[in-house]
Amino acid sequence: MGKVKSRGNGTGTVYKRGDRGTYVAEVRAYLPGEVRRIRKTFAKKKDAVNALPDLLKQLEQKTDPKAPKVISFADLKDKLFATQWYKQLSPDKQKAYRIAYNKCAPLHALSDVRFASYEMQAEIISGLTYYPARDVRTLLNKAWELAMRMNCLEKNYAPLLELPPIPQAKKTAFSEEQVKKIQKVNDPFRDYMLLMIYMGLRPVELRGLTVEDVHLDEHYTDGGRKTAKGVPIAIFDEAEPILRKMCEETKTGKLCKLSNDDFYAAFYHCLAAAGVQAEDDHTLTPYTCRHTFVTRLTKAGVPQPMIQKAARHTSYKTTQGYTHLDISDVLKAVNGDPIAHQLPTKV
């Protein structure tokens, strides 16, 4: 046996086994009438030295039943994802928390969650926008609560983490240049977005539409979940081929099978693919499509009562809130220069 190298009182020792050329990390605890120890062999001295803190914690648990137990962040994640709390979440939220875990990369290597300092957690949050940061904080809060119940952690810092400012949804319309980018993008969500632009559909109306609601020959659909059944929604010329294709291809009768969370995620992904907005920027929302619908009708000179009817608003004051014109639009209108757009002709 090689010479034992002391590493200070209570920190364990590392020595080389001359007969095998390996290194042994050893920690001891002196109790009345006995000595308890833990040894582990390593090929490299550096690995043996780095293992001492974990061995000390293991020995601490053996000698003191009340001492905190050791659990890694990865193992804690596995236990959290096996809890009833996680199992009862929707598939979308489960996916969101798996993504949140991946964003906690600085914690992945922790063999003991007690090393997860407030500063380390705050650093993870600081590099994220509001919604991803919120998911990370919720995940950490649930994980630390579980660790405390397991006697693996004494303090939960997650509730103290400050989130970035929540993005303010902008009430505006897409520009014609942005609409053209959306029309050209190769993304499976594109047609849903174009239906909202061409028909003024609300997200909840689009997600509620079935084949039975669509009357292509009569150029209208029955209302979705927000618009009462029997209230017609006009199918304009631009929207007709998209709806026809969806009706022909659906196997369930529903035109949109996306859940609410998946719908919004797909919307932001499509905008990013089109080069209109970064995927983690939620300034432009699905309602921007509806604002675009009203604004385009206004620019085309459609009479106000017809726009209100097409938008299914009870008050024209509401319709005005969906109309977004800039100074160039005013100049063109006053100077008699028509604004050329491919717009619906039937209201």
PAMI-553436 format. One line per 10 residues: number of its first residue (from 0); their letters; for each residue z, y, x of C-alpha. Coordinates in nm, 2 decimals, decimal comma, always signed. Layout:
NUM> A> Z Y X  ...
// end
This chain:
0> MGKVKSRGNG> +0,00 +0,00 +0,00  -0,09 +0,35 +0,13  +0,15 +0,63 +0,17  +0,28 +0,79 -0,15  +0,19 +1,15 -0,18  +0,44 +1,36 -0,38  +0,30 +1,62 -0,61  +0,63 +1,80 -0,69  +0,92 +1,72 -0,90  +0,81 +1,58 -1,24
10> TGTVYKRGDR> +0,44 +1,61 -1,18  +0,37 +1,25 -1,07  +0,22 +1,10 -0,75  -0,11 +0,98 -0,62  -0,15 +0,73 -0,34  -0,43 +0,52 -0,19  -0,43 +0,14 -0,20  -0,55 +0,05 +0,14  -0,64 -0,31 +0,05  -0,89 -0,20 -0,22
20> GTYVAEVRAY> -0,98 +0,16 -0,12  -0,88 +0,29 -0,46  -0,64 +0,56 -0,57  -0,34 +0,52 -0,80  -0,20 +0,79 -1,02  +0,17 +0,72 -1,11  +0,43 +0,90 -1,32  +0,80 +0,80 -1,36  +1,09 +0,88 -1,59  +1,44 +0,80 -1,48
30> LPGEVRRIRK> +1,66 +0,69 -1,77  +2,02 +0,56 -1,77  +2,00 +0,21 -1,63  +1,62 +0,20 -1,60  +1,31 +0,36 -1,46  +0,99 +0,38 -1,67  +0,66 +0,44 -1,52  +0,28 +0,45 -1,59  +0,02 +0,37 -1,34  -0,36 +0,39 -1,35
40> TFAKKKDAVN> -0,62 +0,31 -1,08  -0,92 +0,53 -1,00  -1,21 +0,50 -0,76  -1,18 +0,87 -0,66  -0,87 +1,06 -0,56  -0,99 +1,37 -0,76  -1,00 +1,16 -1,08  -0,65 +1,02 -1,01  -0,51 +1,37 -0,96  -0,68 +1,50 -1,28
50> ALPDLLKQLE> -0,53 +1,21 -1,48  -0,17 +1,30 -1,40  -0,11 +1,55 -1,69  -0,23 +1,29 -1,95  -0,02 +1,02 -1,80  +0,28 +1,25 -1,81  +0,23 +1,31 -2,17  +0,20 +0,94 -2,24  +0,52 +0,87 -2,06  +0,69 +1,16 -2,24
60> QKTDPKAPKV> +0,61 +0,99 -2,57  +0,75 +0,66 -2,46  +1,08 +0,82 -2,34  +1,12 +1,07 -2,62  +1,03 +0,96 -2,98  +1,05 +1,32 -3,09  +0,80 +1,45 -2,83  +0,46 +1,56 -2,96  +0,20 +1,29 -2,96  -0,13 +1,34 -2,76
70> ISFADLKDKL> -0,46 +1,34 -2,94  -0,80 +1,47 -2,82  -1,00 +1,72 -3,03  -1,28 +1,46 -3,07  -1,03 +1,20 -3,20  -0,87 +1,46 -3,43  -1,22 +1,54 -3,57  -1,27 +1,18 -3,65  -0,94 +1,16 -3,84  -1,01 +1,48 -4,02
80> FATQWYKQLS> -1,36 +1,36 -4,14  -1,19 +1,04 -4,27  -0,94 +1,24 -4,49  -0,98 +1,27 -4,87  -1,03 +1,65 -4,83  -1,35 +1,59 -4,63  -1,47 +1,30 -4,85  -1,44 +1,51 -5,16  -1,67 +1,79 -5,02  -2,03 +1,81 -5,13
90> PDKQKAYRIA> -2,28 +1,67 -4,88  -2,38 +2,03 -4,80  -2,03 +2,13 -4,71  -1,98 +1,82 -4,50  -2,30 +1,90 -4,31  -2,17 +2,26 -4,26  -1,84 +2,14 -4,11  -2,02 +1,90 -3,88  -2,23 +2,19 -3,76  -1,91 +2,39 -3,72
100> YNKCAPLHAL> -1,76 +2,11 -3,50  -2,07 +2,13 -3,28  -2,01 +2,50 -3,23  -1,66 +2,43 -3,10  -1,80 +2,29 -2,77  -1,52 +2,44 -2,55  -1,28 +2,22 -2,74  -1,47 +1,90 -2,72  -1,34 +1,81 -2,37  -0,98 +1,86 -2,46
110> SDVRFASYEM> -0,78 +1,55 -2,42  -0,48 +1,72 -2,58  -0,52 +1,97 -2,87  -0,22 +2,16 -2,75  -0,44 +2,31 -2,49  -0,65 +2,48 -2,76  -0,52 +2,83 -2,70  -0,57 +3,12 -2,94  -0,80 +3,29 -2,68  -1,02 +2,98 -2,66
120> QAEIISGLTY> -1,06 +2,97 -3,03  -1,12 +3,34 -3,06  -1,39 +3,32 -2,80  -1,58 +3,06 -3,01  -1,55 +3,28 -3,32  -1,66 +3,60 -3,14  -2,00 +3,45 -3,06  -2,09 +3,38 -3,43  -2,19 +3,57 -3,73  -1,98 +3,57 -4,05
130> YPARDVRTLL> -2,07 +3,25 -4,23  -2,08 +3,01 -3,93  -1,76 +3,17 -3,81  -1,59 +3,12 -4,15  -1,68 +2,75 -4,14  -1,54 +2,71 -3,78  -1,22 +2,88 -3,88  -1,18 +2,66 -4,19  -1,25 +2,35 -3,98  -1,00 +2,45 -3,72
140> NKAWELAMRM> -0,74 +2,53 -3,98  -0,77 +2,19 -4,15  -0,78 +2,01 -3,81  -0,46 +2,19 -3,68  -0,28 +2,13 -4,01  -0,36 +1,76 -3,97  -0,25 +1,76 -3,61  +0,08 +1,92 -3,70  +0,15 +1,66 -3,97  +0,08 +1,40 -3,70
150> NCLEKNYAPL> +0,33 +1,56 -3,46  +0,05 +1,64 -3,22  +0,07 +2,02 -3,24  +0,34 +2,28 -3,29  +0,14 +2,59 -3,37  -0,17 +2,66 -3,58  -0,35 +2,97 -3,46  -0,66 +2,94 -3,69  -0,53 +3,17 -3,97  -0,49 +3,44 -3,71
160> LELPPIPQAK> -0,86 +3,43 -3,60  -1,05 +3,74 -3,71  -1,39 +3,69 -3,86  -1,69 +3,91 -3,79  -1,78 +4,16 -4,06  -1,94 +4,00 -4,37  -2,31 +4,09 -4,39  -2,39 +4,31 -4,68  -2,68 +4,19 -4,89  -2,95 +4,46 -4,90
170> KTAFSEEQVK> -3,10 +4,54 -5,24  -3,46 +4,59 -5,14  -3,80 +4,44 -5,17  -4,02 +4,27 -4,92  -4,30 +4,48 -4,78  -4,65 +4,36 -4,84  -4,67 +4,27 -4,47  -4,37 +4,05 -4,52  -4,51 +3,89 -4,83  -4,83 +3,80 -4,63
180> KIQKVNDPFR> -4,62 +3,64 -4,36  -4,44 +3,43 -4,63  -4,77 +3,33 -4,79  -4,90 +3,20 -4,45  -4,59 +3,02 -4,32  -4,60 +2,65 -4,30  -4,27 +2,56 -4,46  -4,18 +2,33 -4,75  -3,98 +2,61 -4,92  -4,26 +2,86 -4,92
190> DYMLLMIYMG> -4,39 +2,78 -5,27  -4,04 +2,82 -5,42  -4,02 +3,16 -5,26  -4,37 +3,26 -5,38  -4,27 +3,16 -5,74  -3,97 +3,39 -5,72  -4,20 +3,67 -5,60  -4,49 +3,61 -5,84  -4,27 +3,54 -6,15  -3,95 +3,73 -6,08
200> LRPVELRGLT> -3,75 +3,40 -6,12  -3,38 +3,40 -6,04  -3,27 +3,12 -5,81  -3,07 +2,96 -6,09  -3,38 +2,97 -6,32  -3,60 +2,81 -6,06  -3,35 +2,54 -5,99  -3,32 +2,46 -6,36  -3,69 +2,43 -6,44  -3,83 +2,09 -6,55
210> VEDVHLDEHY> -4,18 +1,98 -6,63  -4,09 +2,00 -7,00  -4,01 +2,37 -6,96  -4,36 +2,46 -6,82  -4,64 +2,54 -7,06  -4,94 +2,60 -6,83  -5,20 +2,64 -7,11  -4,98 +2,90 -7,29  -4,89 +3,07 -6,96  -4,51 +3,07 -7,00
220> TDGGRKTAKG> -4,20 +2,86 -6,92  -3,89 +2,82 -7,12  -3,59 +3,00 -6,96  -3,37 +2,83 -6,70  -3,00 +2,80 -6,69  -2,93 +3,18 -6,69  -3,21 +3,28 -6,92  -3,15 +3,12 -7,26  -3,37 +2,83 -7,36  -3,65 +2,96 -7,58
230> VPIAIFDEAE> -3,68 +3,29 -7,39  -4,02 +3,28 -7,23  -4,09 +3,36 -6,86  -4,45 +3,45 -6,81  -4,66 +3,25 -6,57  -4,89 +3,50 -6,39  -5,22 +3,40 -6,23  -5,08 +3,38 -5,88  -4,80 +3,14 -5,98  -5,01 +2,91 -6,20
240> PILRKMCEET> -5,16 +2,68 -5,92  -4,82 +2,65 -5,76  -4,65 +2,54 -6,08  -4,93 +2,31 -6,16  -4,90 +2,14 -5,82  -4,52 +2,10 -5,86  -4,56 +1,95 -6,21  -4,81 +1,70 -6,08  -4,60 +1,60 -5,77  -4,25 +1,57 -5,91
250> KTGKLCKLSN> -4,12 +1,22 -5,98  -3,79 +1,32 -6,15  -3,92 +1,60 -6,38  -3,73 +1,87 -6,19  -3,94 +2,12 -6,00  -3,66 +2,19 -5,75  -3,42 +1,92 -5,65  -3,23 +2,13 -5,40  -2,85 +2,18 -5,45  -2,73 +2,54 -5,45
260> DDFYAAFYHC> -2,62 +2,53 -5,08  -2,94 +2,36 -4,97  -3,15 +2,61 -5,17  -3,00 +2,91 -4,98  -3,01 +2,73 -4,65  -3,38 +2,65 -4,70  -3,45 +3,01 -4,81  -3,31 +3,16 -4,48  -3,48 +2,89 -4,27  -3,82 +2,98 -4,44
270> LAAAGVQAED> -3,77 +3,35 -4,38  -3,70 +3,28 -4,01  -4,00 +3,05 -3,98  -4,21 +3,34 -4,13  -4,07 +3,58 -3,88  -3,92 +3,80 -4,15  -3,55 +3,76 -4,07  -3,33 +3,57 -3,83  -3,19 +3,25 -3,98  -2,83 +3,36 -3,94
280> DHTLTPYTCR> -2,90 +3,71 -4,09  -2,84 +3,70 -4,46  -2,93 +4,07 -4,53  -3,24 +3,97 -4,73  -3,14 +3,72 -5,00  -3,33 +3,51 -5,26  -3,29 +3,81 -5,50  -3,51 +4,01 -5,27  -3,80 +3,81 -5,42  -3,70 +3,93 -5,77
290> HTFVTRLTKA> -3,68 +4,29 -5,64  -4,02 +4,24 -5,49  -4,16 +4,12 -5,82  -4,05 +4,44 -6,00  -4,15 +4,67 -5,72  -4,50 +4,52 -5,71  -4,55 +4,56 -6,08  -4,43 +4,92 -6,06  -4,68 +5,00 -5,78  -4,96 +4,84 -5,98
300> GVPQPMIQKA> -4,90 +5,09 -6,26  -4,78 +4,83 -6,52  -4,61 +5,03 -6,81  -4,23 +5,04 -6,79  -4,17 +4,84 -7,11  -4,39 +4,56 -6,98  -4,20 +4,55 -6,65  -3,87 +4,53 -6,83  -4,00 +4,25 -7,05  -4,14 +4,06 -6,75
310> ARHTSYKTTQ> -3,81 +4,09 -6,56  -3,62 +3,99 -6,88  -3,38 +4,29 -6,85  -3,20 +4,41 -7,16  -3,20 +4,77 -7,02  -3,47 +4,95 -6,83  -3,19 +5,11 -6,62  -3,14 +4,76 -6,47  -3,51 +4,73 -6,41  -3,50 +5,07 -6,22
320> GYTHLDISDV> -3,24 +4,92 -5,99  -3,49 +4,66 -5,89  -3,77 +4,91 -5,81  -3,80 +5,02 -5,45  -4,06 +5,28 -5,36  -4,10 +5,49 -5,04  -4,26 +5,83 -4,99  -4,60 +5,68 -4,92  -4,60 +5,51 -5,26  -4,51 +5,85 -5,42
330> LKAVNGDPIA> -4,79 +6,03 -5,23  -5,05 +5,77 -5,33  -4,95 +5,78 -5,69  -4,95 +6,16 -5,72  -5,27 +6,19 -5,52  -5,45 +5,95 -5,74  -5,49 +5,69 -5,47  -5,44 +5,34 -5,63  -5,22 +5,10 -5,45  -5,42 +4,79 -5,40
340> HQLPTKV> -5,23 +4,46 -5,44  -5,31 +4,12 -5,57  -5,08 +4,14 -5,87  -5,03 +3,95 -6,20  -5,26 +4,07 -6,47  -5,08 +3,91 -6,77  -4,74 +4,02 -6,88
// end
